[in-house]
Amino acid sequence: MNSATFNQTELAKYNGQDGQPAYVAVDGVTGVAAWAGGKHHGNLAGQELTAVIDTKSPHGRKVLTGLTVVGQYVTN
């Protein structure tokens, strides 16, 4: 696993826009190709989305299990 850490400010830079990759944080920070362009079903890349994935996503976390974790999300 990558040892990179992302806080809210750092993660926000990876919003899938202006050539940036699209990262979301759910059990680590993951690059998600489906979020290229920065949006996926009304949610924005560059954010911590555990609650959204757990409560509103039709597929839950299972779709994220095969993706590469690029780092960990930290709250401070």
Short mmCIF file of the C-alpha atoms (twelve columns), coordinates in Angstrom:
data_MODEL
# 
_entry.id   MODEL 
# 
loop_
_atom_site.group_PDB 
_atom_site.id 
_atom_site.type_symbol 
_atom_site.label_atom_id 
_atom_site.label_alt_id 
_atom_site.label_comp_id 
_atom_site.label_asym_id 
_atom_site.label_seq_id 
_atom_site.Cartn_x 
_atom_site.Cartn_y 
_atom_site.Cartn_z 
_atom_site.pdbx_PDB_model_num 
ATOM 1  C CA . MET A 1  0.000   0.000  0.000   1 
ATOM 2  C CA . ASN A 2  1.192   3.480  -0.746  1 
ATOM 3  C CA . SER A 3  2.338   5.542  2.230   1 
ATOM 4  C CA . ALA A 4  0.993   8.848  0.860   1 
ATOM 5  C CA . THR A 5  -1.463  10.700 3.061   1 
ATOM 6  C CA . PHE A 6  -4.170  13.112 2.004   1 
ATOM 7  C CA . ASN A 7  -6.030  15.569 4.205   1 
ATOM 8  C CA . GLN A 8  -9.165  17.353 3.017   1 
ATOM 9  C CA . THR A 9  -7.182  20.128 1.305   1 
ATOM 10 C CA . GLU A 10 -4.784  17.761 -0.462  1 
ATOM 11 C CA . LEU A 11 -7.536  15.397 -1.572  1 
ATOM 12 C CA . ALA A 12 -9.541  18.288 -3.032  1 
ATOM 13 C CA . LYS A 13 -6.742  18.867 -5.575  1 
ATOM 14 C CA . TYR A 14 -7.511  15.490 -7.162  1 
ATOM 15 C CA . ASN A 15 -10.931 16.450 -8.429  1 
ATOM 16 C CA . GLY A 16 -10.697 14.966 -11.932 1 
ATOM 17 C CA . GLN A 17 -10.540 18.396 -13.566 1 
ATOM 18 C CA . ASP A 18 -7.807  20.323 -15.380 1 
ATOM 19 C CA . GLY A 19 -5.789  17.169 -16.001 1 
ATOM 20 C CA . GLN A 20 -5.871  15.986 -12.389 1 
ATOM 21 C CA . PRO A 21 -6.770  12.380 -11.615 1 
ATOM 22 C CA . ALA A 22 -10.055 11.741 -9.800  1 
ATOM 23 C CA . TYR A 23 -9.502  10.438 -6.267  1 
ATOM 24 C CA . VAL A 24 -12.078 9.623  -3.610  1 
ATOM 25 C CA . ALA A 25 -11.538 8.540  -0.026  1 
ATOM 26 C CA . VAL A 26 -13.347 5.429  1.205   1 
ATOM 27 C CA . ASP A 27 -11.129 3.039  3.189   1 
ATOM 28 C CA . GLY A 28 -8.096  4.817  1.780   1 
ATOM 29 C CA . VAL A 29 -7.713  7.178  -1.143  1 
ATOM 30 C CA . THR A 30 -8.450  5.544  -4.480  1 
ATOM 31 C CA . GLY A 31 -8.134  6.727  -8.061  1 
ATOM 32 C CA . VAL A 32 -11.419 6.077  -9.855  1 
ATOM 33 C CA . ALA A 33 -11.481 6.228  -13.663 1 
ATOM 34 C CA . ALA A 34 -15.300 6.356  -13.696 1 
ATOM 35 C CA . TRP A 35 -15.006 9.740  -12.014 1 
ATOM 36 C CA . ALA A 36 -12.859 11.258 -14.792 1 
ATOM 37 C CA . GLY A 37 -14.169 14.767 -15.288 1 
ATOM 38 C CA . GLY A 38 -14.800 15.074 -11.581 1 
ATOM 39 C CA . LYS A 39 -18.373 13.821 -11.174 1 
ATOM 40 C CA . HIS A 40 -20.153 10.494 -10.870 1 
ATOM 41 C CA . HIS A 41 -23.897 10.285 -10.184 1 
ATOM 42 C CA . GLY A 42 -23.917 13.762 -8.681  1 
ATOM 43 C CA . ASN A 43 -20.946 13.202 -6.377  1 
ATOM 44 C CA . LEU A 44 -17.682 15.065 -6.763  1 
ATOM 45 C CA . ALA A 45 -14.182 13.604 -6.832  1 
ATOM 46 C CA . GLY A 46 -11.592 14.964 -4.438  1 
ATOM 47 C CA . GLN A 47 -13.707 14.236 -1.361  1 
ATOM 48 C CA . GLU A 48 -14.095 11.773 1.465   1 
ATOM 49 C CA . LEU A 49 -17.226 9.840  0.493   1 
ATOM 50 C CA . THR A 50 -17.565 6.953  2.943   1 
ATOM 51 C CA . ALA A 51 -21.073 7.959  4.074   1 
ATOM 52 C CA . VAL A 52 -22.264 8.465  0.495   1 
ATOM 53 C CA . ILE A 53 -20.944 5.099  -0.670  1 
ATOM 54 C CA . ASP A 54 -22.283 3.304  2.397   1 
ATOM 55 C CA . THR A 55 -25.768 4.837  2.397   1 
ATOM 56 C CA . LYS A 56 -26.633 5.967  -1.129  1 
ATOM 57 C CA . SER A 57 -24.610 3.944  -3.615  1 
ATOM 58 C CA . PRO A 58 -26.446 1.023  -5.229  1 
ATOM 59 C CA . HIS A 59 -23.219 -1.004 -5.362  1 
ATOM 60 C CA . GLY A 60 -21.651 0.037  -2.059  1 
ATOM 61 C CA . ARG A 61 -17.945 -0.503 -1.487  1 
ATOM 62 C CA . LYS A 62 -17.741 -3.691 -3.564  1 
ATOM 63 C CA . VAL A 63 -17.060 -1.739 -6.766  1 
ATOM 64 C CA . LEU A 64 -14.048 -0.097 -5.117  1 
ATOM 65 C CA . THR A 65 -12.355 -3.329 -3.998  1 
ATOM 66 C CA . GLY A 66 -10.490 -3.900 -7.254  1 
ATOM 67 C CA . LEU A 67 -9.111  -0.366 -7.479  1 
ATOM 68 C CA . THR A 68 -5.632  0.749  -6.481  1 
ATOM 69 C CA . VAL A 69 -5.341  2.546  -3.180  1 
ATOM 70 C CA . VAL A 70 -2.965  5.477  -3.668  1 
ATOM 71 C CA . GLY A 71 -2.835  6.600  -0.031  1 
ATOM 72 C CA . GLN A 72 -4.660  7.121  3.216   1 
ATOM 73 C CA . TYR A 73 -7.073  9.858  4.229   1 
ATOM 74 C CA . VAL A 74 -6.259  11.740 7.427   1 
ATOM 75 C CA . THR A 75 -8.550  14.160 9.202   1 
ATOM 76 C CA . ASN A 76 -5.896  16.528 10.557  1 
# 
